[in-house]
Amino acid sequence: MGGVVLALAFLAVSAWSCLALWHQTGGDGLWRLAAVVAWAALLVFLAWLAWRRTRLGLILIVAAFAAFGAWWLSIEPRLDRDWAPDVARTVTGRVDGDVVTLENVRDFAWRDAAHAEERWKTERYDLSQLTETDVILSYWGMEAIAHTLVSFGFSDGRRVVFSIEIRREKNEEFSSVAGFFKTYELALIAAEERDILYLRTNARGERTYLYPLRLPKPAAAALFRTYVETGNALARNPEFYNTLTANCTTVAFDLARLIEPGIPSDWRILLSGYLPGYLADQGVLLWNMPLDSLRRRAEISTRAKAAPPGADYSEAIRREP
């Protein structure tokens, strides 16, 4: 039994290391394939030595995985890559009492999913004038996974959205598998709704839902400040995105826990597509109704697409159907 367990552990670590090598090796596909094949061949040879019950085989397996682990730990996130335009800048801010000044608020005008007129600006927000906090979920594939954004609304009608995203390089595509292997850095983006939500509802055609939160103003202001602190920290000390442990939903949950440590963990934090049910169970949604009705009311993609040219985007997506 012990031998079976060791064999399964060896296979699991070998598979993980091959995937890690594939996603971290530079160059084209042939070069990456050659690196993975060479590593796999070495592991097979070492497994054969161990199977022959030679102590040397076991020692070399441990040495090989130790060397691989040292290489893996040496890979650190960076701030100086050739970033895609929509994540070329990340938000930072200054807090002076209730007044927050945000640098690098994105306000792109999207022509389609890949092209936009690029605009970045500096904005000031008075947290004493916070009136609304909304969670937005946007689905592009399976029901279990959604991108999570948080929008803050103010009494003067302005809104700003915070979104934890992968910081892609130019010509780099997102892969949930690659997200396990230090492929992307984390980016905190602050943006206008007519940019970051329009991109999803109209340009990409994603299924997008907006859920107003029942969040007291002090808690909403504290969450806003925590986003600012996170943006400043990431601008100084970059971190890697991880599909499971450091993604748009888990990071938002960690931020919320700084405000309310007693928030319970739940499997729906990882499977973010089911987050509305979790929020309803916690009593933090403004709307109190069955989940099916809640989802129908929260859907904004149809309203966004039906809005006439020149319409106020934020008003259009909140208009009662």
N, C-alpha and C positions, 0 to 999 in steps of 0.2 A: 504493500500500500504506500509506504514511504517513497518507493521508487516511482510509482505512478504520479504521486503528487509533485515530486521533483521534475518529472518529465513534462507534466502539464505546465508547471511554472516556467520551465525553460522555453516551452513553445510560446507561452503568452508573452514573455519578455522578448523573445526573438521576434515575434510578429510586431510588437510595439516598436522595437528598435528599427526594424526595417521600414515601417511607416514613417517614423521620425526622420530617418536618413533620407527617405524619398522627398519629404517636404522641406528639408533643410539643405539639401545638396543643391548648389547653384548650377547654372548651365541648362542645356536643353534636356528633353526627355530621355534621349539615348544615354547621356552622361549620367543622369540620375539612376537610370535602370542599371547601368554598369556598376555603379557604386553599391546599389542594393544587392545585386547578384553576387558581387565579390564578398560583401559582408555575410550574406546568407550562406555562401559556400564555405566561408571560414567557420561559421557556427555549425554547419553540418559536419565538417571535419572534426571539430572539437567534440561534438556530441558522439561521433564514432569513437574517438579516443576514450571518452568517458564510458561509453558502452562496453569497451574492451576492458573496463575496470582498471584502467591505469590512473594512478594518482595525478600524473602529469595532465591528463585530459581535464580533470576537475579543476586543477589549479589554473590552467589556461582559460577555461570558461569564466572563472571568477575574475581573472585578470582582464579578459576581453570586455566583460560587462562593466568592470570598474573604469576602464579606459573610456568606454562609451559614455558612462555616467559623468565622468569628468568633462568630457567634451560637451555633453548636453548642458551641464551647469554653467559652462563658460559662455553660452549663448545668452546675451543680454539684450533687452529692448533698447531702441534708439530713438532719437528725435530728429535725425538728420537724413532721412531717406527722401527719395524723390516721390513725394506724396501725390495722390490723386487730387484734383482741384477742390472737390467738395470736402476734403479733410485736410487740406493743406495748412489750415490754421485751426487751432483749438481755442476754446473760450478760456479766458482768465478774467479776474475781477477784483475790484476793491470795494470794501464794505466800510461805510462811514455812518454809523448809527443805523437808521432805517434805509438809507440811500445806498444803492449798489450800482456801481459802474461796471458794465461788462464790455470787455474788449473782444473783437472778432465775433460779433453776432452775424451769422450768415443770413443773407437775404437774396438768394439766387432766384433768377427768373428762368424756370425750366421750359425749354422748347420741346424736349422729349426726355427719355430716361437717361440719356448720355450727354446731352448738351444743354448748357445754361449760360445766361449772362451772369457773370460772377460779380457779386457785391458783398463786401464785408464792412461792418460799421461798428461804431461805439454807441452804446445806449445806457441811459440811467433809469433805474426803477426805484420807486418808493415802496418799500415793503409794508408800510402802514396802509397802503392803498390796495393791498391784495384782496381780491374778491372771489376768485375761483381757482381751483386746482383740478386738473383732469388727467386721467391716465388714458393713453391711446395705445391700442394694439393693432398691429398691421400684419396680415397673413399673406404669404407669398406661395405657400405650398401646403404642407400637412397641417391639420387642425391642431396638433399638439404644440406647435412652435409658432410664436409670433414675436415681432420686434416691439419692444416696450419704450414708450416715450412719455414724458410728463410735461404738461403745459400749465403755465401760470398766467392768470388773467388779472388785470388791474382795473380800477374804477374809471380810468380815462379811456378804456377800450383797448389798450395795447395788450399784447400777449407775447410770451416767449416760451419756446419749447426747449427742454434739455433732452439730449439723446446720447446714450453711451453706444458708440459704434466701433467697428473695426477701422483702423487707420490704414487703408489700402495704399499701396504704391501705384504709380501710373501703370496702366495695362494689367493690373492684378485683379483677379476675380475672387469673390468670396467662396469658400468651401467650408462647410460645417466640419468635415473630417480634418482639413488642414488646421482648423481652429483649435484642435487639441495639441498641436505640435509647434508652438511658438512661431507661428507664421505671421501673425498680425499683432500690432500694438493696439492698445485701447486709445480711443479718442473721445473726449467729451465735447459735443457740439451744442451750441446754443443757436437757435434759429427762429425766424419768423414762421408762423404756421403756413403762410402762403408759399413758403419754400419747402420746408421739410415734410409737411403733411401733403401738400399738393403733389410733391414728387411721388408719393406713395399712392394716393387716391387716383390721380389723373395720369401722370407720366408713366408710372409702372403698372397701373391697373391692379394694385393690391386691394384686398378686402380689409378695410380699415374701420375701426370702431372706437368711439370716444365715450368714456365713462366718467362723469363728474364725481368727485370725491366729497364726502362729508368730513372736511378737514378744518379744524379751528384755525383762525388766522395766525396765532403764535406758532402752531405746528407747521403750517404752510411756510411761514417766513423762515423758520429754522431749517426746513428742508431746502428752501431756496439757497440759504447761506451755505448749507452743506454741499450743494452742487458747486457753488463757487469755490469753496475750499478744495473740492476734488479736482476741479479744473486747474486750479493753481498748482496743486500737488503733481498732477500728471504732466504739466508743462515743465516742471523741474525734474521729476523722477518718473520716466515712462514705465509702463507696465504692459505685460502681454495680455491680450485677449485669450480667453479659454472658453470653448463652446459650452462646457458644462459648469465650470466654477467661477468664471469671470466674464459674464456676458451682460447684455443690456438689462435683463431682469434681475439677475442675482446682485449686480452692483447697485441697482436702484433699491433692492430689498435691504442690502447692507446699509445704505444711506438712511433708509427709513428706520432701521433699528438703532441708529445713533440718536434718533429723536425719541423713539419709543422702544426701549430694549426688550419689552415683554412680548413683542410681536412673535407669534409662534412660527416655527419652520413648517414647511408643507411641500409635498411633492409637486404641487402646482407652481411653485417658484421655479423649479427646473423645467417643467413642461408648461411654458409660459402661455401657451394658447388657452389653457384652462384657468388663467389668473382671475378672470371675472368671478368665477365661483368662489375662489378663495377670498377675494375682496368682499363679496356679498356675505360670506360666513363671518367675516370680521366686523361687519356692520359699518364699513367705511364708505360705501357707495351712497350717493345721494338718492338714487332711485331704488325703491323697494318693490320688487316684482319678481315673478318667476324668471329663471335664466333665459328661457326662449324669448319671452317678451322683452327682457332686458337687452338681449342681443339685437333684436329687431329695432328697438329704439336707439341703440348706440351706433348702428351702422351709418357711416357718413360718406362712403364712397359714391353712392348713388346721388346724394345731394350735391357732392362736390362736382361730379360730372355734369349735373343738370344746371349748375349755376351759369348764368349768362356771362359773356365776356365783360370784364371790368367790374364784376360784382365783388363785394367784400367777402373774401374767402372764409374768414372765421365766422362771419355772420351767416353765410350760406350753409355751412356744415352743421350749424346749431339750430337752424330753422326747423320748427316742428314739422314732421312729414304730414 
